[in-house]
Amino acid sequence: MPIIVHLDVMLARRKMRSRELAELVGITEQNISLLKSGKVRGVRFDTLEAICRALDCQPGDLLSWEPDAPH
């Protein structure tokens, strides 16, 4: 899929672990892992908002569109 998830980069920049983010957002650590790997088909806006709030970032910091990326 040409949508690339940069959640792992933002976690590293904020020096935060997936477990801490999961607790702040209110979702499971497994779901954070799936998001980080890009193995999700979608994300709810309220979840995206909570992640952005926890990481103090914009949605564009977490997602990018790369049309030549493998599907």
MIBAVO-481086 format. One record per residue (C-alpha): chain; x, y, z. Coordinates in nm, 3 decimals. Example, Ala and Ser with C-alpha at 12.3 -4.5 7.8 and 13.67 -1.06 7.14 Angstrom:
c / px / py / pz
A / 1.230 / -0.450 / 0.780;
A / 1.367 / -0.106 / 0.714;
END
This chain:
c / px / py / pz
A / 0.000 / 0.000 / 0.000;
A / 0.142 / 0.340 / -0.085;
A / 0.041 / 0.483 / 0.256;
A / 0.347 / 0.459 / 0.480;
A / 0.313 / 0.474 / 0.860;
A / 0.594 / 0.652 / 1.047;
A / 0.472 / 0.578 / 1.400;
A / 0.798 / 0.406 / 1.494;
A / 0.992 / 0.721 / 1.395;
A / 0.770 / 0.946 / 1.606;
A / 0.795 / 0.712 / 1.903;
A / 1.174 / 0.722 / 1.877;
A / 1.177 / 1.102 / 1.848;
A / 0.960 / 1.132 / 2.158;
A / 1.160 / 0.862 / 2.341;
A / 0.837 / 0.679 / 2.411;
A / 0.767 / 0.306 / 2.411;
A / 0.471 / 0.144 / 2.240;
A / 0.334 / 0.032 / 2.574;
A / 0.325 / 0.388 / 2.707;
A / 0.156 / 0.516 / 2.391;
A / -0.102 / 0.236 / 2.409;
A / -0.188 / 0.335 / 2.765;
A / -0.217 / 0.705 / 2.675;
A / -0.432 / 0.635 / 2.370;
A / -0.646 / 0.364 / 2.528;
A / -0.576 / 0.086 / 2.277;
A / -0.382 / -0.236 / 2.309;
A / -0.010 / -0.261 / 2.255;
A / -0.087 / -0.518 / 1.985;
A / -0.288 / -0.256 / 1.794;
A / 0.003 / -0.012 / 1.824;
A / 0.229 / -0.283 / 1.680;
A / -0.009 / -0.340 / 1.389;
A / -0.018 / 0.035 / 1.321;
A / 0.362 / 0.057 / 1.332;
A / 0.396 / -0.226 / 1.082;
A / 0.135 / -0.079 / 0.847;
A / -0.074 / -0.396 / 0.865;
A / -0.401 / -0.214 / 0.927;
A / -0.661 / -0.125 / 0.665;
A / -0.771 / 0.189 / 0.845;
A / -0.754 / 0.393 / 1.162;
A / -1.035 / 0.579 / 1.335;
A / -0.998 / 0.955 / 1.347;
A / -1.047 / 0.957 / 1.724;
A / -0.759 / 0.709 / 1.757;
A / -0.544 / 0.918 / 1.524;
A / -0.631 / 1.228 / 1.727;
A / -0.534 / 1.055 / 2.053;
A / -0.202 / 0.940 / 1.905;
A / -0.127 / 1.292 / 1.779;
A / -0.215 / 1.436 / 2.119;
A / 0.008 / 1.185 / 2.301;
A / 0.301 / 1.238 / 2.063;
A / 0.242 / 1.613 / 2.016;
A / 0.246 / 1.580 / 1.638;
A / 0.033 / 1.623 / 1.328;
A / -0.127 / 1.338 / 1.128;
A / 0.116 / 1.419 / 0.846;
A / 0.404 / 1.338 / 1.081;
A / 0.266 / 0.984 / 1.111;
A / 0.150 / 0.910 / 0.757;
A / 0.284 / 0.970 / 0.409;
A / 0.175 / 0.874 / 0.061;
A / 0.439 / 0.715 / -0.160;
A / 0.282 / 0.610 / -0.490;
A / 0.571 / 0.381 / -0.586;
A / 0.571 / 0.188 / -0.257;
A / 0.506 / -0.187 / -0.291;
A / 0.154 / -0.304 / -0.216;
END
